[in-house]
Amino acid sequence: MQYERFQEERGFSLVEMIVAVALFAIIMLVAVGALLSLVDANRKARTLESVMNNLNISLDSMVRAMRMGSTYNCGAALIPPGVGADCPVGDDLFSFAPYGSDVSQQNERHVYFFQDNRLYRSQDGGANSMPITAPEIEIEDVKFYTIGTQPGDIVQPKVVVVIKGTAGSDKLKTRTTFYIQATAVQRSLDI
């Protein structure tokens, strides 16, 4: 009788413990790996969001200034006073007279242009410029299209900006390709 009682109170064998610990270790390894990949994906998403916010703010500022400006010119920084220049095929340089400026003064013109995979802005007619996009944004192509800038046009002056590029940071292994288009219609009626 005492022998039977001893048999009933028996614990786990060594083999059962090794199998249980091995299963626990495998499950934890898979769980930790999934958690680390989620943390990495979240970091990539936050970095990409920050980079794209920079691009959106730059583009929004540019379009707002264009909307309030006049005497649009596509393809060259210098223009004859008071005359715009249409560019239906697109160019990588665009200038305009900002609101309240003298349209005949070249040094008062704002100029936006594409160079060295970045978008630049000059507020003094092209003499001095600074990049308006972050280094993490690599722009591959920028085109400015303008219509309605010629005297006698029945179309309100309009600028369409098309940007193609990739975004990411040095820490990210992957880069995201983007295509952005923005339209600015001149606020002051010229019709």
Beta strands, then each sheet from edge to edge (+ up, - down):
strand 1: 70-74
strand 2: 87-91
strand 3: 93-97
strand 4: 110-115
strand 5: 118-122
strand 6: 130-131
strand 7: 137-147
strand 8: 158-167
strand 9: 176-185
sheet 1: 1+ 3- 4+ 5- 6+
sheet 2: 2+ 7- 8+ 9-
end
